[in-house]
């Protein structure tokens, strides 16, 4: 479709402003992609879970590959952590970020999934109450570490980091995790901006199955294979 042919069209609830690409036929219909780009889109088709954001990203397969590599490297760098582990560093910073950015789809989707993960991880019933207490880090439901994670993420998003809070984060998590946490919050916010710009709203039909702890452990371990490949890619790049 050329720029001159683009016109505002009426969308159904839950539809993006760009199409979700789920099949080879969907890819073939993308007139803005070259043959080489369509080949890459076909390669990408089954490399990510069929969630709405990733299926939309195939409209730009090279950008999708880049974002996917970024996410894979983040998971590898956090080494054993994952957004599917309820109230872990990655999970909490993700929830705080999408709530703070008022990302309707992201917050609904990830809160619902975290609720499922609470059950899959057999956490105490009080854990469900935490999902309603993200705006209240001093609430009694949080551990000291969880409380610090929430305050750290909020300070990043509000550009209000104090020396005291930063020093507490360094003492608790170490310098590398602090820097990785800052970068991760930025990545999640980038996703929130994209999804909101494409006007996806959370619907009750949007769902992900629960991921048992053993699957989470296997998955996060597999991402360690990414790290040497990324280092090799970096070391082979010419200095500017």
C-alpha atoms as a printed R data frame, in Angstrom:
    type eleno elety resid chain resno       x       y      z
1   ATOM     1    CA   UNK     A     1   0.000   0.000  0.000
2   ATOM     2    CA   UNK     A     2   1.449   3.375 -0.986
3   ATOM     3    CA   UNK     A     3   1.377   6.399  1.293
4   ATOM     4    CA   UNK     A     4  -1.268   8.006 -0.929
5   ATOM     5    CA   UNK     A     5  -3.531   4.958 -0.535
6   ATOM     6    CA   UNK     A     6  -3.465   5.035  3.266
7   ATOM     7    CA   UNK     A     7  -6.740   6.256  4.720
8   ATOM     8    CA   UNK     A     8  -8.307   6.130  8.148
9   ATOM     9    CA   UNK     A     9 -10.348   2.945  8.453
10  ATOM    10    CA   UNK     A    10 -12.859   1.873 11.053
11  ATOM    11    CA   UNK     A    11 -11.319  -0.737 13.349
12  ATOM    12    CA   UNK     A    12 -12.879  -3.441 15.475
13  ATOM    13    CA   UNK     A    13 -12.251  -3.490 19.271
14  ATOM    14    CA   UNK     A    14  -8.770  -4.748 20.010
15  ATOM    15    CA   UNK     A    15  -7.375  -4.088 16.538
16  ATOM    16    CA   UNK     A    16  -4.080  -2.340 16.016
17  ATOM    17    CA   UNK     A    17  -3.605   0.621 13.704
18  ATOM    18    CA   UNK     A    18  -1.362  -1.800 11.812
19  ATOM    19    CA   UNK     A    19  -2.342  -5.388 10.955
20  ATOM    20    CA   UNK     A    20  -1.280  -8.375 13.029
21  ATOM    21    CA   UNK     A    21   0.711 -10.771 10.872
22  ATOM    22    CA   UNK     A    22   0.040 -14.415 11.707
23  ATOM    23    CA   UNK     A    23   0.355 -16.412  8.475
24  ATOM    24    CA   UNK     A    24   2.417 -16.674  5.296
25  ATOM    25    CA   UNK     A    25  -0.552 -15.221  3.413
26  ATOM    26    CA   UNK     A    26  -0.524 -12.189  5.716
27  ATOM    27    CA   UNK     A    27   3.153 -11.659  4.923
28  ATOM    28    CA   UNK     A    28   2.622 -12.024  1.181
29  ATOM    29    CA   UNK     A    29  -0.063  -9.316  1.342
30  ATOM    30    CA   UNK     A    30   2.379  -6.757  2.794
31  ATOM    31    CA   UNK     A    31   3.001  -4.647 -0.294
32  ATOM    32    CA   UNK     A    32   5.441  -2.336  1.532
33  ATOM    33    CA   UNK     A    33   7.980  -5.170  2.014
34  ATOM    34    CA   UNK     A    34  10.554  -6.270 -0.540
35  ATOM    35    CA   UNK     A    35  11.041  -9.969 -1.333
36  ATOM    36    CA   UNK     A    36  14.086 -10.040  0.943
37  ATOM    37    CA   UNK     A    37  12.073  -8.462  3.765
38  ATOM    38    CA   UNK     A    38   9.233 -10.946  3.241
39  ATOM    39    CA   UNK     A    39  11.741 -13.795  3.476
40  ATOM    40    CA   UNK     A    40  12.934 -12.380  6.804
41  ATOM    41    CA   UNK     A    41   9.327 -11.996  7.954
42  ATOM    42    CA   UNK     A    42   8.713 -15.678  7.153
43  ATOM    43    CA   UNK     A    43  11.832 -16.587  9.154
44  ATOM    44    CA   UNK     A    44  10.526 -14.497 12.058
45  ATOM    45    CA   UNK     A    45   7.009 -15.914 11.954
46  ATOM    46    CA   UNK     A    46   7.427 -18.642 14.562
47  ATOM    47    CA   UNK     A    47  10.390 -17.261 16.502
48  ATOM    48    CA   UNK     A    48   8.265 -15.332 19.015
49  ATOM    49    CA   UNK     A    49   5.096 -16.203 20.953
50  ATOM    50    CA   UNK     A    50   1.977 -15.297 18.921
51  ATOM    51    CA   UNK     A    51   1.102 -12.356 21.167
52  ATOM    52    CA   UNK     A    52  -0.378  -9.246 19.599
53  ATOM    53    CA   UNK     A    53   2.684  -7.029 19.908
54  ATOM    54    CA   UNK     A    54   5.055  -9.468 18.238
55  ATOM    55    CA   UNK     A    55   2.622 -10.323 15.415
56  ATOM    56    CA   UNK     A    56   2.254  -6.611 14.671
57  ATOM    57    CA   UNK     A    57   6.028  -6.113 14.643
58  ATOM    58    CA   UNK     A    58   6.370  -8.359 11.579
59  ATOM    59    CA   UNK     A    59   5.195  -5.336  9.592
60  ATOM    60    CA   UNK     A    60   8.874  -4.373  9.964
61  ATOM    61    CA   UNK     A    61  10.716  -7.719 10.210
62  ATOM    62    CA   UNK     A    62  14.181  -6.236 10.634
63  ATOM    63    CA   UNK     A    63  13.043  -4.027 13.507
64  ATOM    64    CA   UNK     A    64  11.241  -7.013 15.037
65  ATOM    65    CA   UNK     A    65  14.470  -9.022 14.914
66  ATOM    66    CA   UNK     A    66  16.371  -6.158 16.566
67  ATOM    67    CA   UNK     A    67  13.821  -5.770 19.384
68  ATOM    68    CA   UNK     A    68  13.752  -9.525 19.897
69  ATOM    69    CA   UNK     A    69  17.537  -9.675 20.204
70  ATOM    70    CA   UNK     A    70  17.411  -6.839 22.740
71  ATOM    71    CA   UNK     A    71  14.826  -8.677 24.821
72  ATOM    72    CA   UNK     A    72  16.753 -11.943 24.619
73  ATOM    73    CA   UNK     A    73  19.938 -10.225 25.783
74  ATOM    74    CA   UNK     A    74  18.109  -8.576 28.683
75  ATOM    75    CA   UNK     A    75  16.758 -11.942 29.855
76  ATOM    76    CA   UNK     A    76  20.248 -13.407 29.557
77  ATOM    77    CA   UNK     A    77  21.792 -10.520 31.505
78  ATOM    78    CA   UNK     A    78  19.302 -10.931 34.360
79  ATOM    79    CA   UNK     A    79  20.371 -14.614 34.484
80  ATOM    80    CA   UNK     A    80  17.520 -16.620 36.003
81  ATOM    81    CA   UNK     A    81  15.060 -13.769 36.407
82  ATOM    82    CA   UNK     A    82  12.082 -13.381 34.067
83  ATOM    83    CA   UNK     A    83   8.832 -11.429 33.847
84  ATOM    84    CA   UNK     A    84   6.972 -14.705 34.483
85  ATOM    85    CA   UNK     A    85   8.387 -14.959 38.026
86  ATOM    86    CA   UNK     A    86   5.869 -13.099 40.203
87  ATOM    87    CA   UNK     A    87   7.320 -10.055 42.013
88  ATOM    88    CA   UNK     A    88  10.875 -10.697 40.869
89  ATOM    89    CA   UNK     A    89  12.976  -7.711 39.773
90  ATOM    90    CA   UNK     A    90  11.999  -8.061 36.101
91  ATOM    91    CA   UNK     A    91   8.331  -8.726 36.842
92  ATOM    92    CA   UNK     A    92   7.891  -5.864 39.288
93  ATOM    93    CA   UNK     A    93   9.764  -3.273 37.237
94  ATOM    94    CA   UNK     A    94   7.693  -4.319 34.213
95  ATOM    95    CA   UNK     A    95   4.376  -4.026 36.072
96  ATOM    96    CA   UNK     A    96   5.316  -0.655 37.566
97  ATOM    97    CA   UNK     A    97   6.406   0.669 34.168
98  ATOM    98    CA   UNK     A    98   3.280  -0.302 32.241
99  ATOM    99    CA   UNK     A    99   1.033   0.964 35.033
100 ATOM   100    CA   UNK     A   100   2.931   4.245 35.271
101 ATOM   101    CA   UNK     A   101   2.700   4.783 31.502
102 ATOM   102    CA   UNK     A   102  -1.064   4.030 31.564
103 ATOM   103    CA   UNK     A   103  -0.577   1.345 28.944
104 ATOM   104    CA   UNK     A   104  -4.034  -0.245 28.951
105 ATOM   105    CA   UNK     A   105  -3.145  -3.353 26.962
106 ATOM   106    CA   UNK     A   106   0.169  -3.964 28.681
107 ATOM   107    CA   UNK     A   107  -1.055  -3.441 32.208
108 ATOM   108    CA   UNK     A   108  -4.171  -5.583 31.758
109 ATOM   109    CA   UNK     A   109  -2.303  -8.327 29.943
110 ATOM   110    CA   UNK     A   110   0.692  -8.533 32.282
111 ATOM   111    CA   UNK     A   111  -1.313  -8.179 35.482
112 ATOM   112    CA   UNK     A   112  -3.600 -11.013 34.405
113 ATOM   113    CA   UNK     A   113  -0.587 -13.151 33.496
114 ATOM   114    CA   UNK     A   114   1.152 -12.401 36.799
115 ATOM   115    CA   UNK     A   115  -2.023 -13.544 38.561
116 ATOM   116    CA   UNK     A   116  -1.773 -16.846 36.717
117 ATOM   117    CA   UNK     A   117   1.897 -17.128 37.616
118 ATOM   118    CA   UNK     A   118   1.075 -16.652 41.305
119 ATOM   119    CA   UNK     A   119  -0.992 -19.829 41.055
120 ATOM   120    CA   UNK     A   120   1.602 -21.672 38.967
121 ATOM   121    CA   UNK     A   121   4.321 -20.843 41.519
122 ATOM   122    CA   UNK     A   122   2.012 -21.792 44.421
123 ATOM   123    CA   UNK     A   123   2.604 -18.506 46.228
124 ATOM   124    CA   UNK     A   124   0.546 -17.533 49.306
125 ATOM   125    CA   UNK     A   125  -2.960 -16.139 48.691
126 ATOM   126    CA   UNK     A   126  -1.877 -12.715 49.957
127 ATOM   127    CA   UNK     A   127   0.246 -12.460 46.798
128 ATOM   128    CA   UNK     A   128  -2.858 -11.606 44.758
129 ATOM   129    CA   UNK     A   129  -3.386  -8.518 46.926
130 ATOM   130    CA   UNK     A   130  -0.002  -7.211 45.797
131 ATOM   131    CA   UNK     A   131  -1.393  -6.627 42.307
132 ATOM   132    CA   UNK     A   132  -3.695  -3.978 43.792
133 ATOM   133    CA   UNK     A   133  -0.911  -2.367 45.828
134 ATOM   134    CA   UNK     A   134   1.594  -1.282 43.169
135 ATOM   135    CA   UNK     A   135   0.900   2.375 43.959
136 ATOM   136    CA   UNK     A   136   1.581   1.723 47.643
137 ATOM   137    CA   UNK     A   137   5.148   0.434 48.032
138 ATOM   138    CA   UNK     A   138   5.033   0.963 51.805
139 ATOM   139    CA   UNK     A   139   2.048  -1.375 52.160
140 ATOM   140    CA   UNK     A   140   2.570  -4.323 54.485
141 ATOM   141    CA   UNK     A   141   2.154  -6.876 51.675
142 ATOM   142    CA   UNK     A   142   5.600  -6.104 50.232
143 ATOM   143    CA   UNK     A   143   8.956  -7.440 51.343
144 ATOM   144    CA   UNK     A   144  11.758  -4.914 51.832
145 ATOM   145    CA   UNK     A   145  13.349  -5.948 48.525
146 ATOM   146    CA   UNK     A   146  10.074  -5.705 46.594
147 ATOM   147    CA   UNK     A   147   9.419  -2.296 48.167
148 ATOM   148    CA   UNK     A   148  12.828  -1.092 47.007
149 ATOM   149    CA   UNK     A   149  12.280  -2.413 43.469
150 ATOM   150    CA   UNK     A   150   8.987  -0.517 43.169
151 ATOM   151    CA   UNK     A   151  10.450   2.739 44.488
152 ATOM   152    CA   UNK     A   152  13.484   2.375 42.225
153 ATOM   153    CA   UNK     A   153  11.315   1.868 39.118
154 ATOM   154    CA   UNK     A   154   9.009   4.764 39.998
155 ATOM   155    CA   UNK     A   155  11.980   7.086 40.550
156 ATOM   156    CA   UNK     A   156  13.341   6.143 37.120
157 ATOM   157    CA   UNK     A   157  10.006   6.809 35.426
158 ATOM   158    CA   UNK     A   158   9.457  10.099 37.240
159 ATOM   159    CA   UNK     A   159  13.088  11.226 36.868
160 ATOM   160    CA   UNK     A   160  13.187  11.709 40.630
161 ATOM   161    CA   UNK     A   161  16.020   9.408 41.725
162 ATOM   162    CA   UNK     A   162  17.601  10.535 45.004
163 ATOM   163    CA   UNK     A   163  21.127   9.764 46.204
164 ATOM   164    CA   UNK     A   164  19.672   7.788 49.104
165 ATOM   165    CA   UNK     A   165  17.469   5.589 46.923
166 ATOM   166    CA   UNK     A   166  20.227   5.025 44.376
167 ATOM   167    CA   UNK     A   167  22.658   4.015 47.110
168 ATOM   168    CA   UNK     A   168  20.085   1.610 48.561
169 ATOM   169    CA   UNK     A   169  19.623   0.023 45.133
170 ATOM   170    CA   UNK     A   170  23.393  -0.314 44.652
171 ATOM   171    CA   UNK     A   171  23.758  -1.949 48.067
172 ATOM   172    CA   UNK     A   172  20.879  -4.363 47.421
173 ATOM   173    CA   UNK     A   173  21.425  -5.246 43.768
174 ATOM   174    CA   UNK     A   174  24.967  -4.230 42.804
175 ATOM   175    CA   UNK     A   175  26.074  -1.789 40.152
176 ATOM   176    CA   UNK     A   176  25.514  -4.089 37.169
177 ATOM   177    CA   UNK     A   177  21.923  -4.961 38.086
178 ATOM   178    CA   UNK     A   178  21.152  -1.298 38.765
179 ATOM   179    CA   UNK     A   179  22.331  -0.363 35.261
180 ATOM   180    CA   UNK     A   180  20.525  -3.328 33.710
181 ATOM   181    CA   UNK     A   181  17.369  -2.386 35.595
182 ATOM   182    CA   UNK     A   182  17.498   1.157 34.215
183 ATOM   183    CA   UNK     A   183  17.914  -0.212 30.694
184 ATOM   184    CA   UNK     A   184  15.100  -2.753 31.160
185 ATOM   185    CA   UNK     A   185  12.631  -0.103 32.336
186 ATOM   186    CA   UNK     A   186  13.507   1.879 29.207
187 ATOM   187    CA   UNK     A   187  12.873  -1.174 27.003
188 ATOM   188    CA   UNK     A   188   9.492  -1.873 28.613
189 ATOM   189    CA   UNK     A   189   8.493   1.786 28.261
190 ATOM   190    CA   UNK     A   190   9.452   1.611 24.579
191 ATOM   191    CA   UNK     A   191   7.053  -1.326 24.147
192 ATOM   192    CA   UNK     A   192   4.317   0.570 26.003
193 ATOM   193    CA   UNK     A   193   4.725   3.563 23.711
194 ATOM   194    CA   UNK     A   194   4.515   1.332 20.642
195 ATOM   195    CA   UNK     A   195   1.426  -0.570 21.760
196 ATOM   196    CA   UNK     A   196  -0.350   2.618 22.813
197 ATOM   197    CA   UNK     A   197   0.511   4.401 19.559
198 ATOM   198    CA   UNK     A   198  -1.048   1.458 17.722
199 ATOM   199    CA   UNK     A   199  -4.155   1.757 19.946
200 ATOM   200    CA   UNK     A   200  -4.440  -1.757 21.289
201 ATOM   201    CA   UNK     A   201  -6.767  -2.042 24.279
202 ATOM   202    CA   UNK     A   202  -6.884  -4.945 26.704
203 ATOM   203    CA   UNK     A   203  -9.742  -7.385 26.105
204 ATOM   204    CA   UNK     A   204 -10.814 -10.313 28.287
205 ATOM   205    CA   UNK     A   205 -10.058 -12.661 25.372
206 ATOM   206    CA   UNK     A   206  -6.364 -11.730 25.390
207 ATOM   207    CA   UNK     A   207  -4.592 -14.427 27.335
208 ATOM   208    CA   UNK     A   208  -1.379 -16.327 27.927
209 ATOM   209    CA   UNK     A   209  -1.257 -19.753 29.580
210 ATOM   210    CA   UNK     A   210   0.456 -20.100 32.948
211 ATOM   211    CA   UNK     A   211   4.145 -21.016 32.827
212 ATOM   212    CA   UNK     A   212   5.168 -23.484 35.571
213 ATOM   213    CA   UNK     A   213   8.418 -22.773 37.464
214 ATOM   214    CA   UNK     A   214  10.278 -25.637 35.806
215 ATOM   215    CA   UNK     A   215   9.460 -24.216 32.357
216 ATOM   216    CA   UNK     A   216  10.587 -20.753 33.473
217 ATOM   217    CA   UNK     A   217  13.885 -22.203 34.712
218 ATOM   218    CA   UNK     A   218  14.495 -24.110 31.466
219 ATOM   219    CA   UNK     A   219  13.631 -21.064 29.375
220 ATOM   220    CA   UNK     A   220  15.803 -18.601 31.267
221 ATOM   221    CA   UNK     A   221  18.735 -21.024 31.221
222 ATOM   222    CA   UNK     A   222  18.458 -21.317 27.437
223 ATOM   223    CA   UNK     A   223  18.913 -17.563 27.037
224 ATOM   224    CA   UNK     A   224  22.478 -17.852 28.357
225 ATOM   225    CA   UNK     A   225  23.401 -19.114 24.879
226 ATOM   226    CA   UNK     A   226  22.706 -15.609 23.601
227 ATOM   227    CA   UNK     A   227  25.444 -13.912 25.638
228 ATOM   228    CA   UNK     A   228  28.567 -15.278 23.893
229 ATOM   229    CA   UNK     A   229  26.926 -14.702 20.505
230 ATOM   230    CA   UNK     A   230  26.169 -11.075 21.351
231 ATOM   231    CA   UNK     A   231  29.693 -10.563 22.698
232 ATOM   232    CA   UNK     A   232  31.122 -12.057 19.514
233 ATOM   233    CA   UNK     A   233  28.952  -9.786 17.378
234 ATOM   234    CA   UNK     A   234  30.150  -6.759 19.344
235 ATOM   235    CA   UNK     A   235  33.832  -7.755 19.270
236 ATOM   236    CA   UNK     A   236  33.681  -8.220 15.503
237 ATOM   237    CA   UNK     A   237  32.247  -4.752 14.872
238 ATOM   238    CA   UNK     A   238  34.755  -2.212 13.607
239 ATOM   239    CA   UNK     A   239  35.572   0.737 15.834
240 ATOM   240    CA   UNK     A   240  33.982   3.952 14.668
